[in-house]
Amino acid sequence: MTVETESNAKVIVDKALASIGDIATLPEVTIKIIEIVEDPKSTARDLHEVIKNDPALSVKVLKVVNSAFYGLPGQVASVDRAIILLGLSAVKNIAIAASIARLFKGKRISEQFSAADLWRHSLAVAVLAKSLGKLSPHPVMQDELFVAGLIHDIGTLVERQSFPDEFSEVIDQCLAGDGSFIECELSTIGADHQAFGLGLTTKWKFPRHLCAAVGYHHTPESVSDEVKNMAMLIHLADVMACQEKVGFYLTAQNEEISDALLEALGLTSEQVEELRGELPELLEEAEATLSSS
């Protein structure tokens, strides 16, 4: 992408983010939770004080904590206990996930796909990324990976709201084989879903590694070493989910899993294939835990 094209894309992204409503605004409680967890001086009590004042969020946190997803022994009856058992970061990620889920609602995005398809694909990438993170010898927080997978295509929601006709056209072009999804986005909208997602997560003041995974999951080699592992894992999970045609599968359907990518992550093709077989069960479990309804 040339400097001029990048500059034009930034103008398009900024204008879109300024014009959309619900998507551009995370619930105040979620923003407060992110601020608390990112502040090294914060304590578990600070986080508990915020969550307990939002009954709906408290219920969601406890639902996730008590699900098979975490596999904790016994039932956790209080948010305070959940924070002690899981830590501030994990509870922050549950709050983000619960907030994000509500955005994946609405009418069809094209004749072929619905908003629920976007959610299903995002969930698939989230569970695959978390599982790949467990297999990779390089240290990455699995909870952070799950959230990164969940929000990796958040930019498509901005496109859907700001450019509904153009977004539908991108889908038609991609299905007709007129280029990769990103190529069709750039030629039709002028910016791709990574750019819209990076703009949105930056506006939300998300941590840098989450912004990098959202903004560069198709080009993970272009980010700094500090956040590269997460971006590469999201890229791999995204390609796997698209190859399996889970939900909205167009964004990475033509991309391959390279030996170089697996080597960089310390993974084998056998591990990837085994995980493919586990995807339906993992996805079912995640859908039960994090229903967008």
C-alpha positions, 0 to 999 in steps of 0.5 A: 500500500502506497503512502498516498493510499494509506493516507486516503484509507485513514481519512475514510476510517476516521470519517466512518468512526465519527459517523457511526453510533452504537458500534463506536461506543463501548459500555462505560463499565467496560471502558472503566474495567479496561482502565482499571486493569491497565493501571498497575496500581489497581487492585481486585477490590477496584475491579469488584466495585465497578462490576458489582454496580452492573448486575447484568455484567455480574451475571455474565461474568459468573456464567462464564466463570462457571462454564466448562470454558474455565473448568473451575472446581465447584460453583463460583457464587460471587464476582469477588471470588471470580476475580480472586480465582481468575485474576484481573486480566481474565475478568477484564477479558470476560467483560470485553467479550460480553460487551462485544457480543451485543454488537453482532446483531442485526439484519443480513449483511448480504444475500449469503451472510447474516450478522450471526455468521460474523459472530460465529466466525469470530467465536471460531477464531477465538477458540482456535487461537486460545487452543493454539496458544496452549500448544505453542511453546511461546508464552501468550496469555490464552484469555488475551488470545480468546478476546483477540480472536473474538474482535479480530474482524470487528472492522467488518461491523464498521463497514457494515454500518458505514458502507452497507451497499459497498460491503455487500458488493465486496462480498459479491466480488469476493464470491465471484473470484474477483480478488481476495477480500482485502483487495475487494475492500480496498478497491470498493471502500478504500480501506480494509477491515483491519484498518477499520478495526485498528481505528475502532480498538484504538478509539476504545483505548484497548491494549496495544497487543489487541490493537495489533492483532486486530489491525495486522492479522493478515500481515502479522510479519509487519508488527513489532516482535513484542506483539508478533506472536499474538498477531501470528496466532490470530492469523493462523486461527483465522485461516483455519476457520475460513478454510473450514467455512465457519460463519463468515469465511471470506476474509482469509479463504484464499490464504495458506498456512505456511511452514514458516508460520508454523515454525515461527510459532513452534507448531506442527501441521499434525497439531493443526489438523488435530485441532481442526477435528476438535473445532465443532466441539470447542465452538459449541461450548463457546456458543453456549457460554457466550451467546450473543443473545 
